[in-house]
């Protein structure tokens, strides 16, 4: 259902929706950027349409809205457990096409892998409605076209900034609500059809690629800061963490916190055993997960080509370049055989 | 919806010290466990860790826990009548059906003896359908030997060969062999390689070189099984710590056939 809604009406629409939904969107926070006097574009709950950053790519992905960096799994006292409350409202997420594809990857791990549904993820996930902001053109470092995540069928509302208005394609219950705030128009979603950055993901990756000297270069370059995995919309790893309250150590909580395969300690076990001490091996592990072994297990690539890892790397390591290098090597290896 | 992360309280009915730092805990529980599976063990406020089940019976399970970290340090303070929290069991255990009528050789390094103990105790008490069972075990020193009483009993029934890396001055008297477990593997009688099955459990380096020695003894790759130890925060295929390539050790392992294990590059 296409609707043309002026910005002030759109703001009123969000006010109406906020009765039943927590509305989250990328916002621009002045002075919070990685460099001095630069803004940070990141996700927050919003109060009005004016807060939404429509023109820039967010540095962090929307995954944290339903998979928080730190999430309490349960509170405990001596003999009892209780779960944190789950909000009654639905959750609206303003995001990009690639981000919606990324949620499908999160679903694969949290809802299906191992045949067990993660209750904490599942309860929030089923509340989510996607308000997808059209990308007028590709942002820097994006390679969604190569990854096939530029187009999207599955959304609740598609939005296009049109001067001082939004052209919307609203579906389901939203169609009726949106109609009341604007005039009917034809709105056919447009998607980015070309990126500056292009990658070719190799079909087959020989075991020899795992041992290729390519990875050693990353050992000297990567500083194991984990920015890439924190900004990635598809990274799901976490570590359990128990805390107790200082005033009463018999009460506390068990939490999970995001973990990164790039950071020291990811595989460490008591007694000193661990794996992938070299940062190059961690890079290999991460890259293979995103473009190879996730696909081997679930049938499609994990990486959605949002390019956030390349946006945030303080060492200017390019994941996109790495994929292309792996492709060159993989083709060479198979041609050699 | 079921919350798979919620542990349940399990009462400690017995604590059996094995060494200065390894204690076996018997817990009252009706869990249905297979040899080689593991539990997530926790104390709220301290932490949670994967620990393999060392033995089990009707109404109880046992876990042999080494005091090496914060959680296990607190567990070591616990006594019968106390409790800790568990969830599980997780993972696939050893494929016992593959061993029916076979000559089984178990090579265990250090605490690697714990996950296979239930196979040994079952066979030696007349249960199980193995043709024969041989235990090769290696420990750092004689004082690090686990399940001393059980081993004495097993010696009555099966061939048990034990080696230690070294004999230090604090060690109990030792008349067994010294040296690496691979030394035992080169000499262990293998009557019929085709009918022999092998389980190797221990530190990664020990498993790697033990497997190579068994291959030299004409044991086929597909007749060798190993058990992996990895950091695991969930046991459910979610936390990602134990993943190797497209394999989740908590789901598809921790027991792997060697043909698969040798392909896994961490």
Interface residues (C-beta under 8 A of the other chain):
Chain A: X73 X74 X76 X79 X81 X83 X109 X110 X113 X114 X116 X117 X118 X119 X120 X122 X123 X207 X210 X211 X236 X237 X238 X239 X240 X241 X242 X243 X244 X249 X250 X252 X254 X256 X259 X261 X266 X267 X268 X269 X270 X271 X273 X274 X275 X276 X281 X285 X288 X289 X293 X294 X296 X297
Chain B: X1 X2 X3 X4 X5 X6 X9 X42 X43 X44 X45 X46 X47 X48 X49 X66 X68 X69 X72 X203 X204 X229 X230 X231 X233 X234 X236 X237 X238 X239 X240 X241 X243 X245 X246 X248 X250 X251 X263 X265 X266
